[in-house]
Amino acid sequence: MPTSYVISGRVLDADGAAACARAGISKVTPNDLRRSYASWMKQGGEDSMVVARLLGHSSSTMVETVYGQLGNQNFRDAADKLPALPATGTTGSTSVVHR
């Protein structure tokens, strides 16, 4: 019994497309899954080199460039670290315009 199998890209694409059609969702490619996996790992705080090695890369450059895209939660988390703004109507030299 073989210990590993080689699946051609065409077979994987065809099977994936059929599974997506049965599920009623847009086509998802193996690369979409790979990118999601790496992006979620980075957004979860994993080190770029660890993600790179898991993906088979020898350096973290590809991870930081392609897979390390930031999601909205990253921006919210960064904004939450800022000091609180004074409440509207308080006295002081700084005014804040709310839209």
N, CA, C and O of each residue as an XYZ file, in Angstrom:
396
protein
N       0.843     -1.178      0.000
C       0.000      0.000      0.000
C       0.891      1.245      0.000
O       1.790      1.355      0.834
N       0.655      2.187     -0.926
C       1.491      3.387     -0.985
C       1.304      4.255      0.261
O       0.235      4.268      0.873
N       2.364      4.976      0.622
C       2.296      5.846      1.797
C       1.920      7.270      1.434
O       1.578      8.058      2.315
N       1.977      7.619      0.152
C       1.584      8.957     -0.277
C       0.961      8.877     -1.665
O       1.170      7.913     -2.401
N       0.202      9.897     -2.004
C      -0.465      9.953     -3.287
C      -0.150     11.290     -3.945
O       0.043     12.298     -3.265
N      -0.100     11.287     -5.258
C       0.068     12.511     -6.015
C      -1.252     12.775     -6.724
O      -1.752     11.931     -7.467
N      -1.798     13.937     -6.487
C      -3.063     14.312     -7.114
C      -2.767     15.456     -8.067
O      -2.149     16.448     -7.679
N      -3.204     15.324     -9.306
C      -2.946     16.387    -10.275
C      -3.797     17.603     -9.943
O      -4.866     17.496     -9.341
N      -3.296     18.751    -10.349
C      -4.016     20.003    -10.124
C      -5.371     20.022    -10.793
O      -6.323     20.588    -10.257
N      -5.466     19.401    -11.971
C      -6.746     19.381    -12.688
C      -7.790     18.565    -11.932
O      -8.952     18.960    -11.845
N      -7.371     17.430    -11.390
C      -8.305     16.606    -10.626
C      -8.751     17.356     -9.382
O      -9.937     17.373     -9.052
N      -7.806     17.973     -8.695
C      -8.133     18.718     -7.482
C      -9.061     19.887     -7.792
O     -10.019     20.131     -7.058
N      -8.783     20.608     -8.872
C      -9.645     21.726     -9.266
C     -11.048     21.246     -9.612
O     -12.034     21.860     -9.204
N     -11.141     20.154    -10.360
C     -12.449     19.628    -10.765
C     -13.234     19.132     -9.556
O     -14.424     19.420     -9.426
N     -12.577     18.392     -8.675
C     -13.257     17.902     -7.470
C     -13.661     19.055     -6.562
O     -14.747     19.047     -5.981
N     -12.782     20.045     -6.441
C     -13.088     21.211     -5.609
C     -14.255     22.002     -6.166
O     -15.131     22.432     -5.415
N     -14.275     22.199     -7.480
C     -15.373     22.927     -8.123
C     -16.692     22.188     -7.933
O     -17.723     22.809     -7.675
N     -16.661     20.865     -8.060
C     -17.874     20.072     -7.873
C     -18.359     20.164     -6.429
O     -19.561     20.280     -6.189
N     -17.442     20.114     -5.466
C     -17.829     20.208     -4.056
C     -18.416     21.579     -3.748
O     -19.389     21.683     -3.002
N     -17.836     22.629     -4.314
C     -18.366     23.979     -4.101
C     -19.763     24.113     -4.711
O     -20.650     24.727     -4.116
N     -19.952     23.537     -5.897
C     -21.271     23.587     -6.539
C     -22.310     22.866     -5.686
O     -23.423     23.362     -5.511
N     -21.949     21.689     -5.150
C     -22.888     20.952     -4.290
C     -23.215     21.740     -3.022
O     -24.333     21.665     -2.513
N     -22.239     22.495     -2.515
C     -22.447     23.277     -1.292
C     -23.140     24.607     -1.580
O     -23.578     25.293     -0.657
N     -23.239     24.970     -2.861
C     -23.895     26.222     -3.231
C     -23.050     27.448     -2.919
O     -23.588     28.518     -2.633
N     -21.723     27.298     -2.971
C     -20.825     28.425     -2.703
C     -19.964     28.701     -3.932
O     -19.870     27.873     -4.837
N     -19.344     29.868     -3.948
C     -18.429     30.217     -5.036
C     -17.249     29.260     -5.042
O     -16.898     28.680     -4.015
N     -16.643     29.105     -6.211
C     -15.501     28.211     -6.342
C     -14.367     28.657     -5.416
O     -14.044     29.842     -5.340
N     -13.778     27.703     -4.724
C     -12.643     27.928     -3.843
C     -11.505     27.052     -4.362
O     -11.674     25.848     -4.554
N     -10.358     27.663     -4.584
C      -9.210     26.916     -5.100
C      -8.288     26.500     -3.952
O      -8.373     27.051     -2.855
N      -7.412     25.532     -4.203
C      -6.431     25.174     -3.171
C      -5.594     26.376     -2.738
O      -5.231     26.485     -1.567
N      -5.284     27.277     -3.668
C      -4.517     28.462     -3.302
C      -5.323     29.388     -2.393
O      -4.757     30.020     -1.501
N      -6.644     29.476     -2.608
C      -7.501     30.255     -1.708
C      -7.405     29.704     -0.286
O      -7.287     30.460      0.679
N      -7.456     28.380     -0.172
C      -7.374     27.747      1.146
C      -6.012     27.994      1.783
O      -5.921     28.260      2.982
N      -4.971     27.907      0.995
C      -3.601     28.141      1.482
C      -3.456     29.574      1.981
O      -2.912     29.814      3.059
N      -3.950     30.526      1.184
C      -3.856     31.937      1.566
C      -4.662     32.216      2.832
O      -4.210     32.959      3.703
N      -5.848     31.626      2.938
C      -6.662     31.817      4.150
C      -5.950     31.247      5.374
O      -5.897     31.886      6.425
N      -5.409     30.053      5.230
C      -4.690     29.406      6.329
C      -3.548     30.297      6.820
O      -3.417     30.554      8.016
N      -2.726     30.763      5.877
C      -1.575     31.588      6.251
C      -2.015     32.923      6.834
O      -1.434     33.389      7.815
N      -3.028     33.541      6.249
C      -3.516     34.832      6.753
C      -4.084     34.696      8.163
O      -3.830     35.543      9.020
N      -4.848     33.637      8.403
C      -5.415     33.428      9.743
C      -4.320     33.166     10.771
O      -4.417     33.611     11.915
N      -3.271     32.439     10.360
C      -2.150     32.200     11.268
C      -1.478     33.528     11.633
O      -1.178     33.777     12.800
N      -1.245     34.377     10.627
C      -0.607     35.675     10.885
C      -1.511     36.559     11.744
O      -1.038     37.200     12.683
N      -2.804     36.597     11.430
C      -3.731     37.414     12.211
C      -3.853     36.893     13.638
O      -4.182     37.648     14.553
N      -3.588     35.613     13.826
C      -3.603     35.029     15.160
C      -2.327     35.284     15.931
O      -2.193     34.857     17.077
N      -1.374     35.989     15.299
C      -0.158     36.362     15.992
C       1.027     35.435     15.776
O       2.059     35.592     16.427
N       0.895     34.473     14.873
C       2.000     33.541     14.647
C       3.153     34.247     13.946
O       2.935     35.119     13.106
N       4.358     33.875     14.287
C       5.564     34.443     13.700
C       5.626     34.118     12.204
O       5.279     33.013     11.786
N       6.068     35.086     11.409
C       6.126     34.912      9.949
C       7.007     33.743      9.528
O       6.679     33.037      8.575
N       8.102     33.533     10.211
C       9.000     32.437      9.834
C       8.354     31.080     10.102
O       8.558     30.136      9.339
N       7.582     30.976     11.170
C       6.875     29.727     11.462
C       5.870     29.436     10.353
O       5.794     28.312      9.856
N       5.101     30.450      9.969
C       4.120     30.278      8.890
C       4.839     29.925      7.593
O       4.387     29.057      6.847
N       5.951     30.592      7.325
C       6.716     30.316      6.106
C       7.154     28.852      6.058
O       7.009     28.192      5.029
N       7.678     28.358      7.146
C       8.137     26.964      7.167
C       6.973     25.992      6.987
O       7.108     24.983      6.295
N       5.832     26.291      7.608
C       4.655     25.427      7.445
C       4.181     25.385      5.993
O       3.637     24.379      5.538
N       4.393     26.486      5.273
C       3.993     26.554      3.869
C       5.081     26.057      2.922
O       4.854     25.950      1.717
N       6.251     25.756      3.457
C       7.333     25.261      2.628
C       8.253     26.328      2.079
O       9.058     26.043      1.192
N       8.157     27.556      2.582
C       9.044     28.634      2.140
C      10.322     28.619      2.957
O      10.319     28.209      4.118
N      11.416     29.068      2.351
C      12.691     29.101      3.062
C      12.928     30.428      3.779
O      13.823     30.527      4.618
N      12.130     31.451      3.451
C      12.240     32.730      4.156
C      10.831     33.254      4.430
O       9.845     32.734      3.909
N      10.762     34.282      5.248
C       9.453     34.835      5.619
C       8.972     35.925      4.672
O       7.877     36.453      4.864
N       9.749     36.277      3.666
C       9.401     37.372      2.759
C       8.054     37.153      2.080
O       7.233     38.070      2.039
N       7.812     35.973      1.556
C       6.555     35.687      0.865
C       5.377     35.802      1.829
O       4.332     36.346      1.472
N       5.540     35.298      3.029
C       4.463     35.362      4.027
C       4.135     36.811      4.343
O       2.962     37.184      4.373
N       5.138     37.624      4.577
C       4.916     39.025      4.938
C       4.323     39.820      3.786
O       3.536     40.740      4.006
N       4.695     39.472      2.559
C       4.216     40.203      1.385
C       2.831     39.762      0.948
O       1.972     40.601      0.676
N       2.601     38.454      0.877
C       1.364     37.938      0.296
C       0.346     37.542      1.348
O      -0.819     37.930      1.252
N       0.756     36.784      2.346
C      -0.197     36.193      3.276
C      -0.421     37.020      4.531
O      -1.396     36.798      5.248
N       0.448     37.951      4.802
C       0.349     38.712      6.042
C      -0.556     39.919      5.958
O      -0.378     40.877      6.711
N      -1.525     39.895      5.057
C      -2.443     41.022      4.925
C      -3.260     41.175      6.201
O      -3.649     40.189      6.827
N      -3.510     42.405      6.570
C      -4.223     42.679      7.807
C      -5.725     42.678      7.589
O      -6.216     43.167      6.572
N      -6.443     42.130      8.541
C      -7.893     42.161      8.516
C      -8.398     43.330      9.351
O      -7.620     43.976     10.053
N      -9.682     43.602      9.279
C     -10.262     44.727     10.018
C     -10.033     44.624     11.517
O      -9.866     45.643     12.187
N     -10.022     43.409     12.053
C      -9.823     43.250     13.491
C      -8.452     43.774     13.912
O      -8.313     44.325     15.004
N      -7.446     43.611     13.066
C      -6.115     44.131     13.371
C      -6.156     45.643     13.557
O      -5.512     46.176     14.460
N      -6.904     46.329     12.713
C      -7.012     47.782     12.815
C      -7.788     48.183     14.069
O      -7.427     49.148     14.743
N      -8.849     47.446     14.381
C      -9.619     47.735     15.604
C      -8.754     47.525     16.840
O      -8.787     48.331     17.769
N      -7.984     46.446     16.850
C      -7.111     46.175     17.990
C      -6.079     47.282     18.170
O      -5.794     47.693     19.294
N      -5.519     47.764     17.059
C      -4.534     48.848     17.131
C      -5.182     50.128     17.651
O      -4.602     50.831     18.478
N      -6.382     50.427     17.165
C      -7.076     51.634     17.614
C      -7.437     51.546     19.087
O      -7.418     52.557     19.790
N      -7.763     50.359     19.561
C      -8.106     50.181     20.969
C      -6.934     50.471     21.899
O      -7.139     50.740     23.083
N      -5.716     50.420     21.383
C      -4.528     50.691     22.193
C      -4.273     52.182     22.389
O      -3.479     52.579     23.242
N      -4.956     53.005     21.590
C      -4.794     54.456     21.717
C      -5.454     54.947     22.997
O      -6.418     54.346     23.469
N      -4.934     56.051     23.569
C      -5.589     56.605     24.754
C      -7.005     57.070     24.404
O      -7.279     57.458     23.269
N      -7.873     57.026     25.369
C      -9.265     57.433     25.152
C      -9.330     58.929     24.850
O      -8.594     59.725     25.434
N     -10.218     59.295     23.933
C     -10.435     60.698     23.621
C     -11.349     61.309     24.671
O     -12.181     60.609     25.248
N     -11.206     62.614     24.928
C     -12.100     63.242     25.896
C     -13.542     63.187     25.406
O     -13.799     63.209     24.202
N     -14.458     63.117     26.326
C     -15.878     63.061     25.983
C     -16.288     64.348     25.292
O     -15.708     65.401     25.557
N     -17.277     64.283     24.411
C     -17.787     65.459     23.710
C     -18.334     66.447     24.725
O     -19.038     66.074     25.663
N     -17.996     67.724     24.520
C     -18.512     68.759     25.402
C     -17.587     69.084     26.570
O     -17.901     69.977     27.356
N     -16.473     68.399     26.708
C     -15.567     68.726     27.805
C     -14.770     69.963     27.442
O     -14.594     70.277     26.264
N     -14.300     70.650     28.435
C     -13.501     71.844     28.194
C     -12.058     71.450     27.980
O     -11.592     70.425     28.479
N     -11.382     72.255     27.253
C      -9.977     71.981     26.976
C      -9.591     72.582     25.642
O     -10.446     73.088     24.915
N      -8.319     72.531     25.317
C      -7.840     73.176     24.097
C      -7.992     72.277     22.868
O      -7.833     72.745     21.741
N      -8.292     71.020     23.068
C      -8.409     70.098     21.951
C      -9.875     69.883     21.613
O     -10.683     69.588     22.494
N     -10.216     70.029     20.352
C     -11.595     69.741     19.958
C     -11.597     68.567     19.009
O     -10.698     68.412     18.182
N     -12.610     67.750     19.136
C     -12.748     66.550     18.308
C     -14.034     66.695     17.504
O     -15.094     66.987     18.057
N     -13.929     66.488     16.200
C     -15.102     66.548     15.343
C     -15.603     65.131     15.123
O     -14.865     64.275     14.635
N     -16.836     64.887     15.476
C     -17.458     63.566     15.260
C     -18.322     63.631     14.029
O     -19.094     64.574     13.855
N     -18.200     62.641     13.175
C     -19.026     62.617     11.953
C     -19.976     61.464     12.010
O     -20.760     61.264     11.082
